[in-house]
Amino acid sequence: MARSPGGPPPTPVVQRLRVRYARRGRMRFTSHRDFARALERALRRAAVPVGFSAGFSPHPKVSYLGAVPTGAASEAEYLEIGLAARRAPGTVGEALDAALPPGLDIVEVVQARIGAGSLAERIDTSEWVLRLPGVDDAELGHAVGAFLHAGEVTVERVTREGRRRLDARACVVRLECVEPDTDHGCAILRAVVRHGSPAVRPDDVLAGLRVVAGLVPPSPPLATRLAQGLLDPSTGRLADPLAPDREHAAVDEVVGA
């Protein structure tokens, strides 16, 4: 699969596949670099004819979109793979899923629709669910109300460049309590957050609840990204970013039939 820099020029990409995958269980603690290495190994094991860049350090033609923060789970991560030979998307998905470790799971693979824009252009918002063990539902409701009524909620985030201040309120489109998990004593929070710069992450929202209402969960929360897509302001729903590619494939099948 790999090529050397001194060899012939790389085979051009003839097909692009878009992949939705999940990070579950213990795999939520893997970093983006860990996942990238696991994916490259899986591509080799599955014999996927991935394309490579030219130059002294060739790298596989894989594009990642907005990786989930380390420690958060996700049901809706996306990437795009450029192939040097055509393959059936479903076959590639099954082979990759078998080659990846449990917890890094392929959900869907579709062929990219030519001329329909990049995958990044179809994603501007994330929907999250946060499980808060040991938090009373009424206490969470009070904190959410205070957060939503605040014009600005400034929090601090530690980065490699030092501490950075950001407004955790600005990108939050919706924040609400949902039915708690009474069996496990767990309040549940659902959030719809626009992607911005800097990106507001689930831990920033929780830091904001601490700022406005002093809410501090006694146990580590679990954040899961449920969906990504373009936000429809009229409905508050996120459009499935793979839908245009899936619908185009369905039209092709009908025409071919």
C-alpha positions in Angstrom: 0.0 0.0 0.0 2.8 2.5 0.9 5.1 4.0 -1.7 8.6 5.3 -1.5 9.5 8.9 -2.4 12.0 7.8 -5.0 9.5 5.6 -6.9 7.1 6.4 -9.7 4.6 9.2 -9.2 1.5 8.3 -7.2 -1.5 6.8 -8.9 -4.2 9.5 -9.2 -7.2 9.4 -7.0 -10.2 7.9 -9.0 -12.8 7.7 -6.2 -13.5 9.4 -2.9 -15.3 7.7 -0.1 -16.9 9.5 2.9 -16.9 7.6 6.1 -19.0 8.0 9.3 -17.5 6.3 12.3 -18.0 6.1 16.0 -15.7 6.2 19.0 -17.2 4.1 21.9 -16.2 2.8 25.3 -12.6 3.0 26.2 -11.7 4.2 22.7 -13.0 7.6 23.6 -9.7 8.1 25.4 -7.6 7.7 22.2 -6.2 10.9 20.8 -6.6 12.0 17.2 -3.1 10.8 16.4 -3.8 7.4 17.9 -6.9 7.1 15.7 -5.0 8.2 12.6 -2.4 5.5 13.2 -5.0 2.9 13.8 -6.8 3.9 10.6 -3.7 3.6 8.5 -3.0 0.2 9.9 -6.6 -0.8 9.2 -6.3 0.4 5.6 -3.3 -1.8 5.1 -4.9 -4.8 6.7 -8.0 -4.4 4.7 -6.1 -3.9 1.5 -7.9 -0.7 0.7 -6.2 0.9 -2.4 -5.8 4.3 -0.8 -4.0 7.0 -2.8 -0.8 8.7 -1.7 0.5 12.2 -2.0 3.7 13.0 -3.9 6.9 14.4 -2.4 9.6 13.2 -0.1 7.2 12.1 2.7 4.2 10.5 0.9 1.1 10.2 3.1 -2.2 8.5 2.5 -5.0 10.6 1.1 -7.2 10.8 4.2 -9.0 14.0 5.3 -10.3 14.3 8.8 -13.0 16.6 10.0 -13.1 18.2 13.4 -11.9 15.4 15.7 -13.9 14.9 18.9 -12.0 15.9 22.1 -10.1 13.2 23.8 -12.3 11.6 26.5 -15.6 12.2 24.6 -17.4 9.5 22.8 -19.0 10.0 19.4 -21.6 8.5 17.1 -20.9 10.9 14.3 -17.2 11.4 13.3 -16.4 11.9 9.6 -13.4 11.5 7.3 -12.8 11.2 3.5 -10.5 8.7 1.8 -9.1 9.1 -1.7 -8.7 5.7 -3.6 -6.4 4.9 -6.4 -8.7 2.1 -7.6 -12.5 1.9 -7.4 -14.1 -0.2 -4.7 -17.7 -0.7 -3.5 -18.3 1.6 -0.5 -20.0 -1.2 1.5 -17.2 -3.6 0.9 -14.6 -1.1 2.1 -16.7 -0.3 5.2 -17.0 -3.9 6.2 -13.3 -4.6 5.7 -12.3 -1.4 7.6 -14.7 -2.2 10.5 -13.2 -5.7 10.8 -9.6 -4.3 10.8 -10.2 -1.6 13.4 -10.2 -2.3 17.1 -13.5 -2.7 18.9 -14.8 0.8 19.9 -13.6 2.4 16.7 -16.6 1.4 14.6 -17.4 2.1 11.0 -21.1 3.3 10.8 -21.4 4.1 7.1 -19.4 4.5 3.9 -20.7 6.3 0.8 -19.1 7.5 -2.4 -18.6 11.3 -2.6 -20.8 13.0 -5.1 -18.7 14.9 -7.7 -19.2 18.6 -7.8 -21.4 18.7 -4.7 -18.9 20.5 -2.5 -16.7 19.4 0.3 -17.9 17.5 3.3 -16.7 20.3 5.6 -19.2 22.6 3.9 -22.0 20.4 5.1 -21.1 20.6 8.8 -21.3 23.7 11.0 -23.0 22.4 14.2 -22.8 19.4 16.7 -25.4 17.9 18.9 -24.1 16.5 22.2 -25.6 14.6 25.1 -23.9 14.8 28.5 -24.5 12.4 31.3 -23.9 13.9 34.7 -23.7 11.3 37.5 -24.6 12.5 40.9 -26.2 15.7 39.7 -29.8 16.5 40.8 -32.1 17.2 37.8 -33.6 20.3 39.5 -30.1 21.7 40.2 -29.2 21.1 36.6 -32.3 22.9 35.4 -31.5 25.9 37.5 -28.0 26.0 36.1 -29.2 25.7 32.5 -31.7 28.5 33.0 -28.9 30.8 34.3 -26.6 29.9 31.5 -29.2 30.6 28.8 -30.2 34.0 30.3 -26.6 35.1 30.4 -25.4 37.4 27.6 -21.9 36.1 27.9 -20.3 33.3 29.9 -16.5 33.6 30.0 -14.5 30.4 30.9 -10.8 29.5 30.8 -9.3 26.7 28.8 -5.7 25.4 29.3 -3.9 25.1 26.0 -0.3 24.4 24.9 0.1 28.2 24.6 -1.2 28.8 28.2 -4.6 29.8 29.5 -7.2 31.1 27.0 -10.4 32.8 27.8 -13.5 32.3 25.6 -17.3 32.9 25.6 -19.0 29.5 26.2 -22.4 31.0 25.6 -21.9 32.5 22.1 -22.0 29.2 20.1 -24.7 27.4 22.2 -27.9 27.2 20.1 -29.9 25.0 22.4 -29.3 23.6 25.9 -31.9 21.6 27.8 -32.4 19.0 30.4 -33.9 15.7 29.2 -35.3 12.8 31.1 -32.8 11.8 33.8 -31.5 8.3 34.2 -32.9 7.7 37.7 -31.6 4.1 37.8 -28.1 5.4 37.8 -28.7 8.7 39.6 -27.7 10.6 36.4 -29.0 13.9 35.1 -28.8 14.3 31.3 -28.1 17.4 29.3 -28.5 17.9 25.6 -26.7 20.7 23.8 -26.6 21.9 20.2 -23.4 23.9 19.6 -22.3 25.8 16.5 -18.7 25.2 15.4 -16.7 28.4 15.9 -13.2 29.6 16.4 -12.3 28.7 19.0 -14.6 25.7 19.1 -16.8 25.5 22.2 -16.5 21.9 23.6 -18.7 20.1 26.1 -16.2 20.7 28.9 -16.5 24.5 28.2 -20.3 24.3 28.5 -19.8 22.5 31.9 -17.3 25.1 32.9 -19.9 27.7 32.0 -22.5 26.1 34.2 -20.0 26.2 37.1 -19.4 29.9 36.4 -23.1 30.9 36.4 -24.5 28.5 39.0 -21.7 26.8 40.8 -22.7 23.4 39.3 -19.8 20.9 39.9 -20.6 17.2 39.1 -19.2 15.0 41.8 -18.2 12.3 39.2 -16.6 12.7 35.7 -19.3 13.5 33.1 -19.6 11.5 29.9 -20.0 13.5 26.7 -21.2 11.9 23.5 -21.5 13.6 20.1 -24.7 12.4 18.6 -24.7 14.2 15.3 -23.0 16.7 13.1 -24.4 18.7 10.2 -25.8 22.0 8.9 -28.2 23.6 11.3 -31.7 24.4 10.0 -32.6 27.5 12.0 -36.3 27.0 11.4 -36.5 23.5 12.8 -33.3 23.3 15.0 -32.4 20.1 13.3 -29.1 19.0 11.8 -29.0 17.9 8.2 -27.3 14.6 7.6 -24.0 15.5 5.8 -23.9 12.2 3.9 -27.5 12.5 2.6 -26.6 14.2 -0.7 -24.1 11.5 -1.6 -26.5 8.8 -0.5 -29.4 10.2 -2.6 -27.1 10.7 -5.6 -26.1 7.0 -5.4 -29.7 6.0 -5.2 -30.5 8.0 -8.4 -27.6 6.4 -10.2 -28.9 2.9 -9.2 -32.3 3.7 -10.6 -30.9 5.1 -13.9 -28.5 2.1 -14.2 -31.4 -0.2 -13.7 
